């Protein structure tokens, strides 16, 4: 048996990079179908291995997670996120994770329900019967406001939200798969790089304004989660970081890295999960009717306590993130020589764990391309491998905001569903890859008051 995994033959110079760049989703699906659990790819200067078996996902993310670190994929990611929680490693990551944990404590997250629903109702007050909205854009604006309230302990006006959205496009373009980018450094004065660095500078200025607004209030400002956490001080992330800075435990760069990570990662993935949920519900009338009946049975606006009873809404969200995981592949780097499924994986290799492939595999899901929320009923999901589904990652480095994102998404779904019916009026869904998976076109949703 060969110790080198099988994989597709590449073209000179570019390897498999140009095909991956054209359509990462069909490429990953095709090579998984052709080559199995462990696949060797040629995507750039480093050897790359894609794992598609939940057994190996668990090994990389959980049981042997310390042997698979975060890779440095692109200097531009360092420019954008620096050494924040998403990208940091080792002792620094542990310190930053421990520092941030109180902001994501379960009782504090539950106490944010009023703020989430309040922002959602404010947004819906601007929607009218018969309107057609770009649902992805509207939800992204809403989740920006929510993350700023929840984790920065303040609010932003409509123009600031627009500025954030205006500058996300050049960020997204910079991280779309591109076979040529490996030979063009992030400092080269190309149009793409200039627009990217301008966008980063604008977002940094917005963060600077938010920090300046909170400076001096980190000991006394009211926490948006109310009394959910037994603390005399506000426990939003920015307040925690400011107190650590005052104690000499954080620098200005530390604050910038963590807050940029939170601003971008904290709103984008939730907005996308919601976008795909509304899209799928619109295309499946029976599921939409069940969802509407469940949220209509609530006594007033939804609360964190209500969310525990919204079982079908929970299944809808899980199924949307299975079919359209906002983070469609995770990357790790092997720190040591190892063997996976009998194949040698050299130290320094890039590891891909593609949610897109694993979530849609017929090995783990019956009729995997179908939207079927009831596949998440206990009697149907009990025998499925645990890591056949990992939209938030897994193990010690799972997304710190998972519980917040799930609560936020369910509260928004319920609040919208109680006030509006909706029909998708756009083209067949076309996707583009970047740091997250976005629709490659507007997502028009026609609204009807209920």
N, C-alpha and C positions, 0 to 999 in steps of 0.2 A: 504493500500500500504506500502511495506517495505521501510524503510528509508535507507537501505543498497543496493547499486547497485548490479546487478547480475554479475557473473563472473565465469571463469573456476575453477574447483576444482584442487588444487595442490597436489603434492606428499609430504610425510613427509620430513621435513628439508629443501628441496629445493623449495617447492611451485611450481610455474610455471616457475622457473628460468631456469631449464635445457632445457625445450622445447623452451623457448625464446632464449636461447643461441645457440641452434642448428640452428635455422632459424628464426630470429626476424621478417622477412617480412611475411612469411606465418603465423606465430603465430599471429601477429597483425591483419592480414586480417581475419583469421578464427574467432578470438574472437569478432571482430567487426561485422562480419556476424551473429554470434550466439547471441550476447547480446545487440547490439544496440548502443545508443549514449553515455552512461556512463557505464563503465565497471570496476569492482574491480578486481585487480590483486595481486598476491603474488609473488613479484620479489625480495624480500630481507627483510631487517630489518624494512622497513617502509611500511605502507599501500600505495598502488599505484592505481591511478584511471586514466583510459584512456578516453579522450573525443574525439568523432568523428563527432560531429555536428558543422558546421561553426558558428552557433549561440554561442556555448560555447567557441570555439576558440577565437571569437571576445571578449567575456567577459574576458577571462584570459589575452589576450595580449593587449587589447585596453581599453575597458570601465572600467574595474576594475583591471587594470594591477598592481597597487600598492599593492593589496591584494595577489598577487601571485609573490613571489620573486624567485631569482635564487637559486637552491638547491646546496648543497655540495654533489655531487654524489660519489666522489672518491678522496681520498687524492692525488692520482697521478695527477689529473687535477690541483690541487693547485701547485704541484711540477712543472708542465709544464707551466701553464699560469698565476700562481700567482693571483694577484689582478688586472689584466688587464681589459679592457672594457668588454670582453665577460663574465667575472665572477664577477666583482665587483658589489656592491650594494649601495643604498642610496646616501648620499651626495658625497661620493668618486666617484661613477659612474657618477653623474651629473657633477662634476668638470672635470673629465677626458673626458667625452663626449664633454663638452663645449670647452675644450682645443683642442681636435682633430678636431672639426668641420671644421675649415678653410682649412685643408688639403683635405677635401671632398666637398668643395664648388663646385657648379655646373659648374661655369666658369673655375675653376682650373681643374676639371676632364676633361672637353671638351678640354682643352689645352694639355692634355696628349696624344692626338691621334697620333701625329707624333712619339712619343717615343714608343707607343704600336706597331704601324705598322712597325717602324724601327726594333725593336727586332724580330718581326714576320718574316720579310723579311730576316733578318740575319739567323734565324733558317732554313727557307725554302731554303736558298742558300746551305745548307748542305744536302738537300733531292735531290734524283735523280730519273729520270724516271725508273720505274720498281722496286724501293726499296720497301721493306716491313718494316714498322716501328711499334714499340709498341706505339700507338698513345697516350695512357694515360701517359706513361713515358715522351714522347717528349713534350707533352703539359704541364706537370708539370714542366719540366725544363724551358720551355718558360715563364710560369707565375711566377716562382721564379724570373727570371731576370726582368720581368716587375714590380713586386711589389717592388723590391729593388730600381729600378730607380724611380718609382712613389712616394714611401712613405719614402724611406731612402735617396733619392737624390744622389745616387751613382750607381755604377755598380759592378757586381761580375764576376769573371772569371769562365771558364767552370769547373775547378776542384772544386771550392767552391760550385757551383750548384750540382755537383755530390755528394759532401759530405752531402749537405742537403738531397738529395734524398736517399742516403744510410742509413741515420739515421731516415727516416720517417717510415720505416717498423717496427722496434721495438716499435715506438710510437703507430702506428696503432694497433699492436697486443695487447698492454697493455690495450687498450680500447675496444677490441672486447667483446661482451657479454659473460660472464663466471660465471656460478652459484657458483663456488668455491671461486671467488675472494672476496666475501663479508667477508669471514673469514680469508683472507690472507692480512695483511696490506702492504702498499706500501713500508715500510722500511724492510720487511722480505727479507733475502738475497737469494731469488730464482733466477734462471737463467733469467726468464722474467723480474724481477725487476732490476737486475744488468744491463741487456741490455738496459732497459728503461732509467735508470739514466745515463748510459754512453752516450746515444743518447741526452738526455737533456743537459748534460755538453758540448757535441760537438756543439750543436746548440747555446748554450750560448756563446761559444768561438767565433763562427762566428759573432754573434751579437756584441760582444765586439770589434771585428776587424772593423766592419762597423762603430760603434760609434767612435772609435779612429780615423778612417779615416776622419770623418766629424767634429770632435772636432776642434773648432776654425774657421770653415767656415759657421757656422749657421747664421751669419749675412750677408754674402756677396756672398755665392755660388749661381750660376745660378739655378733657379727652372726649373725642367724638363717640367713644364707646360708653360714655357715662360712668356708672359705678360698677361696671362689669369686672374690673380688676381692683383688688383691694390695695390701692396705692394712693398716697397723697399727691403724687405727681402724675402728669400726663404720660401715657405709655405709647403714644404714637412713635413710629420709627424715628422721625426727625428729632423729637424731643430727647429720645434715648441717645441718639448720636451726638446731639449738642451737649448733653450732660457729660458724655464720655470725652468730648473735645475739651470741655472746661476743666476736666480732671487730667488732661494731658495724655489721654489714652487714644485719641483720634486726631488726625490732621485734617486740614481743609481738603486735601486730595482724597482722604478716606471718605469724607462726607460726600464729595462729588461722585465718587465711584458707586457708593451704595445707593445714593438717591437717583442717579441716572439709571442704574439697574432696576430699581423699584418702579420708577416712572414708566419705563418702556415695557419691561416684562410684566409689570403689575396690571397693565390695562389691555395690552394687545391680545394676549392669549384668551382672556375672558371674552372680549369683544368678538373674537373669531369663533369661539365655541358657541356663543349665542347666535351669531350670524348663520352658522351651519344648522343650528337647531331650528330657527325660524324657517329657513329654506326647506328643510326636510319635512317639517310639520305642514308647510304650505302644500307640498307635493303629495301628502298622504292624508286625505281628509278624515279617514276614520281615526287615525292617531290624533289628529288635531282636535276632533270632537271629544275624545277621551280626555285630552289635556285640558280643554276648556271646561268640561264638566268638573274635573278635579279642582281647578283653581276657582271656579264659580262657587264651589261649596264652602270656601273660606268665609269667615265672618269678618269682613273688612280687609284692609291691607294686610298682606302676608307678613309674618314675623319669623324670627329664627326658630321659634317653637313650632310654627306651622310647617316649616320646611321638612321636618322629620316625618310628617304625615303625607307629603307630596310624593308618593311612591312612583306614580307613573311619570311625573315631571322629572324625577331623578333618572328614570330609565331612558327617557327621551334624551336628556343631556349626556348620559353615558354612551348611548348609541351614536349620537352626533359626534362625540369625541373619538369613538371607535372608527367610524367611517372617515372622518375628517379631523384627524388629530392636529391641533394648531402647531405643535412641535412635532414634525413628521419624521425626524430622525435625531438620535442622540449620538454624540461623538465622545470617544474616550481614547486614551493612548496607553499602550501596554508599557509598564515600567520595567518589566522583566521578561525574559524569554519564557514562554509558557506553551502548553498544548491545549487545544480545544477540539473536541470530537476527534482526537487522534492526529490533528494537524498542528504543525509547529507555527506559533505566532511569535515572530521575533520582537525583542525589546525595541521600543520606539515606533512600533507600527500604529497606524491609525485604525480605530475600531468604530464601525458604524452599527448602531442598533436601531433599525428602521421601524418605528411605530406603524408607518404607512403599510408596510409589508405584513408585519406580524398581526396587526389588527384585522387584516383582510384575508388571512390565510384560511383556506377550506379545511386545513388540519384541525383548526381550533374552533371554527364557526360554521354552522350549517348555513348554506346560501349566503356567503359572506358579503356579497355586494348589496344585499337587500337591507332596507331600513326596517328593523324589527325590534322595537323597544322591549318587547316581552322576552327577548333572549336573555335579559338581565334579571328575570324572575329567579328566585332562589333554586327552584327545582330544575331549571334549565342551565344555570351557570355553575352549579355545584361541582361538576366534574371537569371543568375547564382549567387548564394550567394557570396558576396565579399571574404569571408574567406574560400571558397572551394579551394583556391589556396594561399599558403603562403610560398613559398620557401625561402624567406628572413626573415621570422618571420613577425611581424606587431607591430604597436603601438610605444610608446616611445622607446622601446628597439629593434626596427627592426635593421637589419644589417646596420651599418654605411657605409659600402662599397658597398651597393646595386648598386648605379648608376655607380660607377667605374667598378664593375664587369660586369654589363650589357654592358657598352660601350666596355670594353676590349673583352668580348666574341664575340660581333657582329663584331668588327674590325678584330679579328683573323679569325672567320668563313669566312668573305668576302675575306680576303687576301689569305687564303689557297684555297678557292673555285675558285678564279681567276687563280691560278697557277697550281692546281693539281685536277685531278679526283681521286677518291679513292674507294676502295672496301674492306669491312671487310672480313677477311679470318680466323676468329677464331671460337671457339665453341659458342653454344648458351650461352647467357649472364648469368653468375652465379654471385651472389652478396654476399658480406660479410659486416657486420655492424661493425662500430667502431665509432669514433666521427663523421665521415661522411661515406657515402655509396660508397664502392669501388668495382670494378670488382674483382672477386676472381681468376683471371688468366690474362695473357698478352692480349692485345687488338691489334692484328696484322692488319694493314691497308696497303694494296698494293696501291702504288702511280703510277699515269700515268700523265706525263706532258700534259698540255693543251695548 
